[in-house]
Amino acid sequence: MSDQIFRFADGKVEIRYENGDRYFGDYEDGKITGKGSMYYADGRSYEGQFLEGHYHGYGIARYRNGAVFEGTFCYNEFNGQGTLRLIRGSETATMEGTWVRHRREGKGKNTYIGEDGSVNLIVEGEYHDDLLNGHVKKTWSDGRVEETEYVLGEPAGKPEERPD
């Protein structure tokens, strides 16, 4: 069996790939370009903008491990404003900010949510090449606040703790 392309009157297509992947959406000049949805046989999916078969523009990518990225893509990489949600054990981490080639750059915020749905920790700060870099503020669920300077992911001094 080979890939099958089904064309619809509205210009959209459905492509059923031999490996079990499926695409539904816009198709221009023989390429996946425009708005569409890709469903992979391994459980991943992407809904959003495509350019010549690449995730390009605004979209939502869902991964097999439960991670979800919602934001801007450039040739399949997180690039621009976006939010990445990860599940780690019984905790969920939400990472918001600006992304450049899959890595955070500039202001960002991480929120860690426990199994009971309550916020355990919020980390706000500057990122460079996906590492905390600059002023970082951590706020715990009990109200404690810690502010520290970071250099490429490492604390550069003693944290200053203060009640919020």
GROMACS elastic network, one bead per residue, 0.5 to 0.9 nm:
[ bonds ]
;  ai    aj funct       b0    kb
    1     4     6  0.85723   500
    1    18     6  0.62437   500
    2    16     6  0.87259   500
    2    17     6  0.70057   500
    2    18     6  0.52756   500
    2    19     6  0.89736   500
    3    15     6  0.69944   500
    3    16     6  0.56752   500
    3    18     6  0.50393   500
    3    19     6  0.84230   500
    4    14     6  0.81034   500
    4    15     6  0.56077   500
    4    16     6  0.51409   500
    4    17     6  0.64173   500
    4    18     6  0.78946   500
    5    13     6  0.66688   500
    5    14     6  0.58010   500
    5    16     6  0.65366   500
    5    17     6  0.85744   500
    6    12     6  0.85987   500
    6    13     6  0.54791   500
    6    14     6  0.50902   500
    6    15     6  0.63149   500
    6    16     6  0.83646   500
    7    10     6  0.84997   500
    7    11     6  0.68296   500
    7    12     6  0.62001   500
    7    14     6  0.66472   500
    7    15     6  0.87520   500
    8    11     6  0.55929   500
    8    12     6  0.54229   500
    8    13     6  0.58802   500
    8    14     6  0.81528   500
    9    12     6  0.73020   500
   10    13     6  0.87578   500
   11    25     6  0.84602   500
   11    26     6  0.68534   500
   11    27     6  0.74443   500
   11    28     6  0.89093   500
   12    24     6  0.71260   500
   12    25     6  0.50089   500
   12    27     6  0.63533   500
   12    36     6  0.88019   500
   13    23     6  0.77713   500
   13    24     6  0.56603   500
   13    25     6  0.55322   500
   13    26     6  0.63683   500
   13    27     6  0.64580   500
   14    22     6  0.71848   500
   14    23     6  0.55234   500
   14    25     6  0.67037   500
   14    26     6  0.89440   500
   15    21     6  0.82593   500
   15    22     6  0.55909   500
   15    23     6  0.50254   500
   15    24     6  0.64536   500
   15    25     6  0.89402   500
   16    19     6  0.84165   500
   16    20     6  0.67603   500
   16    21     6  0.62383   500
   16    23     6  0.66903   500
   16    24     6  0.88961   500
   17    20     6  0.54428   500
   17    21     6  0.51948   500
   17    22     6  0.60094   500
   17    23     6  0.82887   500
   18    21     6  0.73562   500
   19    22     6  0.89945   500
   19    40     6  0.87575   500
   19    41     6  0.71097   500
   20    39     6  0.87661   500
   20    40     6  0.69146   500
   20    42     6  0.85763   500
   21    38     6  0.73780   500
   21    39     6  0.57147   500
   21    42     6  0.82300   500
   22    37     6  0.82329   500
   22    38     6  0.57865   500
   22    39     6  0.51479   500
   22    40     6  0.63806   500
   22    41     6  0.78539   500
   23    32     6  0.86233   500
   23    36     6  0.71535   500
   23    37     6  0.56391   500
   23    39     6  0.62827   500
   23    40     6  0.85723   500
   24    27     6  0.89294   500
   24    35     6  0.88938   500
   24    36     6  0.56187   500
   24    37     6  0.53431   500
   24    38     6  0.66237   500
   24    39     6  0.86924   500
   25    32     6  0.78447   500
   25    33     6  0.84660   500
   25    34     6  0.75199   500
   25    35     6  0.58870   500
   25    37     6  0.62489   500
   25    38     6  0.86185   500
   26    31     6  0.86954   500
   26    32     6  0.63524   500
   26    33     6  0.59055   500
   26    34     6  0.52021   500
   26    35     6  0.56071   500
   26    36     6  0.59096   500
   26    50     6  0.86204   500
   27    30     6  0.64026   500
   27    31     6  0.55082   500
   27    33     6  0.53827   500
   27    34     6  0.69588   500
   27    35     6  0.87150   500
   27    36     6  0.87481   500
   27    52     6  0.88368   500
   28    31     6  0.52869   500
   28    32     6  0.64403   500
   28    33     6  0.57986   500
   28    34     6  0.78853   500
   28    52     6  0.83783   500
   29    32     6  0.84909   500
   29    33     6  0.86271   500
   30    33     6  0.88793   500
   30    52     6  0.87687   500
   31    51     6  0.80515   500
   31    52     6  0.51846   500
   31    53     6  0.62692   500
   32    35     6  0.85821   500
   32    36     6  0.80795   500
   32    50     6  0.63766   500
   32    51     6  0.65365   500
   32    52     6  0.51779   500
   32    54     6  0.78330   500
   33    36     6  0.80713   500
   33    49     6  0.74089   500
   33    52     6  0.50848   500
   33    53     6  0.63259   500
   33    54     6  0.81108   500
   33    56     6  0.89983   500
   34    48     6  0.81490   500
   34    49     6  0.53958   500
   34    50     6  0.51302   500
   34    51     6  0.64007   500
   34    52     6  0.85409   500
   34    56     6  0.89176   500
   35    47     6  0.77784   500
   35    48     6  0.54406   500
   35    50     6  0.61080   500
   35    51     6  0.89734   500
   36    46     6  0.82457   500
   36    47     6  0.59007   500
   36    48     6  0.56175   500
   36    49     6  0.63738   500
   36    50     6  0.70251   500
   37    45     6  0.73855   500
   37    46     6  0.56678   500
   37    48     6  0.64414   500
   37    49     6  0.85464   500
   38    44     6  0.84201   500
   38    45     6  0.55306   500
   38    46     6  0.51834   500
   38    47     6  0.64119   500
   38    48     6  0.88868   500
   39    42     6  0.85718   500
   39    43     6  0.71405   500
   39    44     6  0.62653   500
   39    46     6  0.66664   500
   39    47     6  0.86018   500
   40    43     6  0.55425   500
   40    44     6  0.52176   500
   40    45     6  0.58610   500
   40    46     6  0.86524   500
   41    44     6  0.73762   500
   42    64     6  0.73281   500
   43    62     6  0.84118   500
   43    63     6  0.71486   500
   43    64     6  0.56138   500
   44    61     6  0.75765   500
   44    62     6  0.55341   500
   44    64     6  0.54586   500
   44    65     6  0.89783   500
   45    60     6  0.81955   500
   45    61     6  0.58168   500
   45    62     6  0.51977   500
   45    63     6  0.67983   500
   45    64     6  0.87452   500
   46    55     6  0.79298   500
   46    59     6  0.69281   500
   46    60     6  0.56161   500
   46    62     6  0.62757   500
   46    63     6  0.88181   500
   47    50     6  0.89559   500
   47    55     6  0.87986   500
   47    58     6  0.88083   500
   47    59     6  0.55586   500
   47    60     6  0.53643   500
   47    61     6  0.66320   500
   47    62     6  0.88173   500
   48    55     6  0.74417   500
   48    56     6  0.80803   500
   48    57     6  0.73477   500
   48    58     6  0.58256   500
   48    60     6  0.63104   500
   48    61     6  0.84971   500
   49    54     6  0.84527   500
   49    55     6  0.61453   500
   49    56     6  0.54884   500
   49    57     6  0.51765   500
   49    58     6  0.57861   500
   49    59     6  0.60091   500
   49    73     6  0.85260   500
   50    53     6  0.58749   500
   50    54     6  0.52815   500
   50    57     6  0.69286   500
   50    58     6  0.88323   500
   50    59     6  0.87301   500
   50    75     6  0.85365   500
   50    76     6  0.89738   500
   51    54     6  0.51817   500
   51    55     6  0.65465   500
   51    56     6  0.55546   500
   51    57     6  0.82509   500
   51    75     6  0.76707   500
   52    55     6  0.86420   500
   52    56     6  0.88168   500
   53    56     6  0.86653   500
   53    75     6  0.87554   500
   54    73     6  0.88830   500
   54    74     6  0.79345   500
   54    75     6  0.51722   500
   54    76     6  0.55151   500
   55    58     6  0.82812   500
   55    59     6  0.74460   500
   55    72     6  0.88344   500
   55    73     6  0.58984   500
   55    74     6  0.65411   500
   55    75     6  0.55721   500
   55    77     6  0.75792   500
   56    59     6  0.78263   500
   56    72     6  0.72703   500
   56    75     6  0.53511   500
   56    76     6  0.63931   500
   56    77     6  0.82602   500
   57    71     6  0.80538   500
   57    72     6  0.51619   500
   57    73     6  0.50844   500
   57    74     6  0.63553   500
   57    75     6  0.86531   500
   57    79     6  0.88027   500
   58    70     6  0.76890   500
   58    71     6  0.54143   500
   58    73     6  0.61930   500
   59    69     6  0.80950   500
   59    70     6  0.59353   500
   59    71     6  0.57074   500
   59    72     6  0.62534   500
   59    73     6  0.69989   500
   60    68     6  0.70281   500
   60    69     6  0.56830   500
   60    71     6  0.65923   500
   60    72     6  0.85768   500
   61    67     6  0.83102   500
   61    68     6  0.56562   500
   61    69     6  0.52410   500
   61    70     6  0.65343   500
   61    71     6  0.88491   500
   62    65     6  0.85716   500
   62    66     6  0.68909   500
   62    67     6  0.60397   500
   62    69     6  0.66678   500
   62    70     6  0.87599   500
   63    66     6  0.55700   500
   63    67     6  0.52681   500
   63    68     6  0.62516   500
   63    69     6  0.85863   500
   64    67     6  0.72243   500
   65    68     6  0.89855   500
   65    86     6  0.82876   500
   65    87     6  0.77931   500
   66    85     6  0.82570   500
   66    86     6  0.67320   500
   66    87     6  0.63741   500
   67    84     6  0.70858   500
   67    85     6  0.54505   500
   67    87     6  0.64965   500
   68    83     6  0.80842   500
   68    84     6  0.57431   500
   68    85     6  0.52084   500
   68    86     6  0.68660   500
   69    72     6  0.89952   500
   69    78     6  0.79798   500
   69    82     6  0.69608   500
   69    83     6  0.56632   500
   69    85     6  0.63946   500
   69    86     6  0.88713   500
   70    78     6  0.88820   500
   70    81     6  0.87255   500
   70    82     6  0.55438   500
   70    83     6  0.53826   500
   70    84     6  0.65630   500
   70    85     6  0.85866   500
   71    78     6  0.73479   500
   71    79     6  0.79794   500
   71    80     6  0.71772   500
   71    81     6  0.57254   500
   71    83     6  0.63146   500
   71    84     6  0.85163   500
   72    77     6  0.84329   500
   72    78     6  0.60979   500
   72    79     6  0.55009   500
   72    80     6  0.52705   500
   72    81     6  0.59897   500
   72    82     6  0.61766   500
   72    99     6  0.85101   500
   73    76     6  0.58102   500
   73    77     6  0.52709   500
   73    80     6  0.70544   500
   73    82     6  0.88669   500
   73   101     6  0.86794   500
   73   102     6  0.89229   500
   74    77     6  0.53359   500
   74    78     6  0.65729   500
   74    79     6  0.56139   500
   74    80     6  0.83589   500
   74   101     6  0.78250   500
   75    78     6  0.86211   500
   75    79     6  0.88393   500
   76    79     6  0.87501   500
   76   101     6  0.88853   500
   77    99     6  0.88109   500
   77   100     6  0.79456   500
   77   101     6  0.53325   500
   77   102     6  0.53374   500
   78    81     6  0.83337   500
   78    82     6  0.74825   500
   78    98     6  0.88094   500
   78    99     6  0.57632   500
   78   100     6  0.64709   500
   78   101     6  0.57289   500
   78   103     6  0.74331   500
   78   104     6  0.89485   500
   79    82     6  0.78633   500
   79    98     6  0.72500   500
   79   101     6  0.55328   500
   79   102     6  0.64688   500
   79   103     6  0.81621   500
   79   104     6  0.88689   500
   80    97     6  0.80960   500
   80    98     6  0.51311   500
   80    99     6  0.50100   500
   80   100     6  0.63602   500
   80   101     6  0.88176   500
   81    96     6  0.77643   500
   81    97     6  0.56866   500
   81    99     6  0.62268   500
   82    95     6  0.82548   500
   82    96     6  0.59475   500
   82    97     6  0.58250   500
   82    98     6  0.63022   500
   82    99     6  0.69251   500
   83    94     6  0.67208   500
   83    95     6  0.54593   500
   83    97     6  0.66001   500
   83    98     6  0.86129   500
   84    93     6  0.80532   500
   84    94     6  0.57261   500
   84    95     6  0.50665   500
   84    96     6  0.65358   500
   84    97     6  0.89765   500
   85    92     6  0.69697   500
   85    93     6  0.56754   500
   85    95     6  0.63405   500
   85    96     6  0.87047   500
   86    91     6  0.84685   500
   86    92     6  0.56713   500
   86    93     6  0.51109   500
   86    94     6  0.64149   500
   86    95     6  0.82552   500
   87    90     6  0.72091   500
   87    91     6  0.59719   500
   87    93     6  0.63217   500
   87    94     6  0.88655   500
   88    91     6  0.51992   500
   88    92     6  0.59651   500
   88    93     6  0.73672   500
   89    92     6  0.79051   500
   89   115     6  0.87979   500
   90   113     6  0.87325   500
   90   114     6  0.64443   500
   90   115     6  0.50421   500
   90   116     6  0.88531   500
   91   112     6  0.66782   500
   91   113     6  0.55750   500
   91   115     6  0.56546   500
   91   117     6  0.87452   500
   92   111     6  0.80754   500
   92   112     6  0.57362   500
   92   113     6  0.51115   500
   92   114     6  0.65916   500
   92   115     6  0.78260   500
   92   117     6  0.88437   500
   93   110     6  0.66643   500
   93   111     6  0.56227   500
   93   113     6  0.63510   500
   93   114     6  0.89858   500
   94   109     6  0.79613   500
   94   110     6  0.54670   500
   94   111     6  0.51234   500
   94   112     6  0.65403   500
   94   113     6  0.82102   500
   95   108     6  0.71701   500
   95   109     6  0.58042   500
   95   111     6  0.66483   500
   95   112     6  0.89132   500
   96    99     6  0.89169   500
   96   104     6  0.87557   500
   96   107     6  0.86877   500
   96   108     6  0.55848   500
   96   109     6  0.52033   500
   96   110     6  0.63543   500
   96   111     6  0.85081   500
   97   104     6  0.67846   500
   97   105     6  0.76342   500
   97   106     6  0.74047   500
   97   107     6  0.60560   500
   97   109     6  0.64817   500
   97   110     6  0.88679   500
   98   103     6  0.83282   500
   98   104     6  0.56920   500
   98   105     6  0.56226   500
   98   106     6  0.63108   500
   98   107     6  0.69696   500
   98   108     6  0.69429   500
   99   102     6  0.59082   500
   99   103     6  0.52146   500
   99   105     6  0.56481   500
   99   106     6  0.82747   500
   99   130     6  0.84261   500
  100   103     6  0.52648   500
  100   104     6  0.61432   500
  100   105     6  0.63434   500
  100   129     6  0.82081   500
  100   130     6  0.89945   500
  101   104     6  0.83283   500
  102   130     6  0.84571   500
  103   127     6  0.89297   500
  103   128     6  0.82363   500
  103   129     6  0.57734   500
  103   131     6  0.85940   500
  104   107     6  0.83336   500
  104   108     6  0.74055   500
  104   126     6  0.89505   500
  104   127     6  0.59688   500
  104   128     6  0.66147   500
  104   129     6  0.60974   500
  104   131     6  0.75279   500
  105   108     6  0.77258   500
  105   126     6  0.73327   500
  105   129     6  0.59702   500
  105   130     6  0.62870   500
  105   131     6  0.83157   500
  106   125     6  0.80798   500
  106   126     6  0.50680   500
  106   128     6  0.63879   500
  106   133     6  0.88346   500
  107   124     6  0.75592   500
  107   125     6  0.56595   500
  107   127     6  0.61929   500
  108   123     6  0.82364   500
  108   124     6  0.58893   500
  108   125     6  0.56104   500
  108   126     6  0.60249   500
  108   127     6  0.66646   500
  108   132     6  0.89535   500
  109   122     6  0.70885   500
  109   123     6  0.56414   500
  109   125     6  0.65592   500
  109   126     6  0.86666   500
  110   121     6  0.81045   500
  110   122     6  0.56718   500
  110   123     6  0.50562   500
  110   124     6  0.64827   500
  110   125     6  0.89516   500
  111   119     6  0.69871   500
  111   120     6  0.78028   500
  111   121     6  0.60127   500
  111   123     6  0.65233   500
  111   124     6  0.87045   500
  112   118     6  0.86035   500
  112   119     6  0.58906   500
  112   120     6  0.56028   500
  112   121     6  0.52251   500
  112   122     6  0.63368   500
  112   123     6  0.85166   500
  113   116     6  0.79317   500
  113   117     6  0.57903   500
  113   118     6  0.55198   500
  113   120     6  0.55220   500
  113   121     6  0.73093   500
  113   122     6  0.89898   500
  114   117     6  0.53480   500
  114   118     6  0.55652   500
  114   119     6  0.62868   500
  114   120     6  0.61258   500
  115   118     6  0.75085   500
  116   119     6  0.88930   500
  118   141     6  0.81165   500
  119   122     6  0.75097   500
  119   140     6  0.80416   500
  119   141     6  0.62141   500
  120   139     6  0.84464   500
  120   140     6  0.58024   500
  120   142     6  0.83227   500
  121   138     6  0.69032   500
  121   139     6  0.56308   500
  121   141     6  0.60108   500
  122   137     6  0.80167   500
  122   138     6  0.56442   500
  122   139     6  0.51598   500
  122   140     6  0.65632   500
  122   141     6  0.84174   500
  123   136     6  0.69750   500
  123   137     6  0.57671   500
  123   139     6  0.65699   500
  123   140     6  0.88634   500
  124   135     6  0.84573   500
  124   136     6  0.56955   500
  124   137     6  0.52161   500
  124   138     6  0.64880   500
  124   139     6  0.85639   500
  125   132     6  0.67695   500
  125   133     6  0.75684   500
  125   134     6  0.69252   500
  125   135     6  0.57337   500
  125   137     6  0.62895   500
  125   138     6  0.87349   500
  126   131     6  0.83135   500
  126   132     6  0.58154   500
  126   133     6  0.54266   500
  126   134     6  0.55424   500
  126   135     6  0.64789   500
  126   136     6  0.68657   500
  126   150     6  0.88211   500
  127   130     6  0.57125   500
  127   131     6  0.52244   500
  127   133     6  0.50853   500
  127   134     6  0.74412   500
  127   152     6  0.81639   500
  127   153     6  0.84674   500
  128   131     6  0.53315   500
  128   132     6  0.64659   500
  128   133     6  0.58365   500
  128   134     6  0.88329   500
  128   152     6  0.69916   500
  128   153     6  0.87057   500
  129   132     6  0.84915   500
  129   133     6  0.89193   500
  129   152     6  0.81505   500
  130   133     6  0.88729   500
  130   152     6  0.86663   500
  130   153     6  0.84050   500
  131   150     6  0.88470   500
  131   151     6  0.82816   500
  131   152     6  0.53961   500
  131   154     6  0.84324   500
  132   135     6  0.83252   500
  132   136     6  0.73927   500
  132   149     6  0.88549   500
  132   150     6  0.60027   500
  132   151     6  0.69072   500
  132   152     6  0.58796   500
  132   154     6  0.74450   500
  132   155     6  0.87704   500
  133   136     6  0.78590   500
  133   149     6  0.73478   500
  133   152     6  0.50379   500
  133   153     6  0.60783   500
  133   154     6  0.79660   500
  133   155     6  0.87974   500
  134   148     6  0.81525   500
  134   149     6  0.51873   500
  134   151     6  0.62579   500
  134   152     6  0.83090   500
  134   156     6  0.89824   500
  135   147     6  0.71333   500
  135   148     6  0.59401   500
  135   150     6  0.63762   500
  136   146     6  0.81293   500
  136   147     6  0.56120   500
  136   148     6  0.53255   500
  136   149     6  0.59852   500
  136   150     6  0.69002   500
  137   145     6  0.69756   500
  137   146     6  0.57421   500
  137   148     6  0.66369   500
  137   149     6  0.88519   500
  138   144     6  0.81382   500
  138   145     6  0.55986   500
  138   146     6  0.51053   500
  138   147     6  0.63590   500
  138   148     6  0.84800   500
  139   142     6  0.83017   500
  139   143     6  0.64911   500
  139   144     6  0.58332   500
  139   146     6  0.65652   500
  139   147     6  0.88484   500
  139   164     6  0.81857   500
  140   143     6  0.55011   500
  140   144     6  0.53756   500
  140   145     6  0.64971   500
  140   146     6  0.86221   500
  141   144     6  0.73546   500
  143   162     6  0.89848   500
  143   163     6  0.62334   500
  143   164     6  0.54665   500
  144   161     6  0.71076   500
  144   162     6  0.63079   500
  144   164     6  0.59375   500
  145   160     6  0.82187   500
  145   161     6  0.56858   500
  145   162     6  0.53936   500
  145   163     6  0.58597   500
  145   164     6  0.58794   500
  146   159     6  0.60689   500
  146   160     6  0.54617   500
  146   162     6  0.64041   500
  146   163     6  0.85908   500
  147   159     6  0.56523   500
  147   160     6  0.52158   500
  147   161     6  0.65409   500
  147   162     6  0.84016   500
  148   155     6  0.65854   500
  148   156     6  0.73972   500
  148   157     6  0.67259   500
  148   158     6  0.68849   500
  148   160     6  0.63568   500
  148   161     6  0.88942   500
  149   154     6  0.85298   500
  149   155     6  0.59372   500
  149   156     6  0.54566   500
  149   157     6  0.64329   500
  149   158     6  0.84606   500
  149   159     6  0.77820   500
  150   153     6  0.60067   500
  150   154     6  0.52844   500
  150   156     6  0.50518   500
  150   157     6  0.77723   500
  151   154     6  0.53539   500
  151   155     6  0.63810   500
  151   156     6  0.59559   500
  152   155     6  0.84955   500
  155   158     6  0.74912   500
  155   159     6  0.79262   500
  156   159     6  0.88007   500
  157   160     6  0.89797   500
